[in-house]
Amino acid sequence: MDVYIAGIAMTPLGKFPDRTVKDLTREAVTGALDDAGASLPDIEAAWFANTRQGIMEGQNTIRGQCALRALGLEGVPIANVENACASGSTALWQAVAQIRAGACEVALIAGAERMFFPEKREEMFKAFVGGTDVTTLEATHDRLTRMGEGMEPPADDPRWQSAERSFFMDIYAAMARFHMKSFGTTQRHFAQAAAKNHRHSTMNPLSQYRADMTVDEVLADKPISWPFTRAMCAPISDGAAAAIVCAASALDRFDRARAVKVRGVALVSGTDRPPEALD
């Protein structure tokens, strides 16, 4: 059965301590409905992606029910999805499967996060650690950072000795050093990619940061984990996105001009690296 994305929307990304998950969800869902030419009564099932509200606000088990009922969505099945960085794509994967199985014709997927809590700085950063197996945290860190051995920061640059630590940036930086060791990549190469992305951000009104940065400006930014400066790292963001997904049989109810056919969607889990990959 063919499945289509009939409408999409998202909020700007940024740090919005005065906004709630409900606020962000409302903006994204309303926008997606408008984009599709749909309304809430069209929705037969919904999936809600969120990873932080339980940790940071104590809202557990029924996050989607709370956020979507506040919009007036009642009486339909709502499933909550928490799957780290794949939460939104997991919601899409499940909605597509549900539609293909004939269980519904029109579904809503929404994802909303409030990650910035300036009054809870320690908890805010600790929440990221839960994205790996906390029972093997030290071993995982040591195993993955070994990938970058032999590519230490320049000894004549003391900035890197006092850099602010970040668990996941340490891991990503180790993978970058492994790439440097294996393929001759340089720090400047990574900075070129970051500068390109910062340039693209100036053309997107929803981007969190919209300042153009040269390669040299990226390299001169605050050090985080060699070879990454702050301008090469992902920021902490608040925001939401939503999509209306439907079967081909329901497409005539909506604005077909906005519809995009889902050609394929898949979900897999991680696998162990062979020992030789760390040598």
Summary of the structure (lengths in Angstrom):
residues: 279
radius of gyration: 21.2
end to end distance: 46.4
largest distance: 65.2
contacts: 833
relative contact order: 0.21
helix: 48%
strand: 15%
